[in-house]
């Protein structure tokens, strides 16, 4: 089975504070070096989800391997 999507982004998610589905914006996580993106309600800025960024390039794979070896 082939992959249909390389990257999937949500355009709307349910916001528990607003009580309805709202458009979302993205913000890099406050943790330095983190590969997590926070998804924010466009209306009230509540965090409604997270997205992990995976670097599939050769440089990204090598950096991840070196990081594991140095731990």
N, C-alpha and C positions, 0 to 999 in steps of 0.2 A: 504494500500500500504506500503510495507516495504522499508526501507532505503537501497539504493544501496551502498552508500559510507559513511564511517565514516569521512574520511578526503580526500579532493580533492586538489591536487597541480598542478599548471600549469608548463609545461616544457618549453613552448615558448609563448611569447606574442609579439604583435606588438609594436615596439619602434618608437615613432614619430620622434626622432632625426636621427636614422639610416634609417628610412623609410621602414624597412622590419621586418619580424618576426625574433626574436632573442631568444636564450636560456636565461633563467632568473636565477638569484641567489637570495638568501634571506639574509636579514639583520634585526635584531631586531630594532624596532623603537627607536629613541633617547629619547623618553619620558619615564622616569622611571615608572615602574608599568603598562605600557601599554601592552596590549595583541595583538598588531598589528605588523605584519611582513611586511616589505617593499620588494617588488619584483623589482629587478634591472636588467637592460639590461646587459648581460654578456660582451658585446663589449664596451659600452661607459659609463656604470654605471648610466644611467638615471633611475629614479624611474618610472616604467611602471605600477605599481599596488600595492595593499595592500591585505593582508590576515589576518583575525582575528582568533586567537587561542582561542578555547573554551575548558575549562577544565570540562569534564563530570564526573570526579571522585567525590566521596562523599566529600572528603576534599575540593575540588575546589568549590563545591556547598555551603558548610558550610562557607567557607571564603567569598564568594560573599554575602551570607545572612548577615553575621556579618558586612561586610563593609557597607551594606545598612542600617543596624540598627544603626550604629555609626554616620551616616551622619546627 
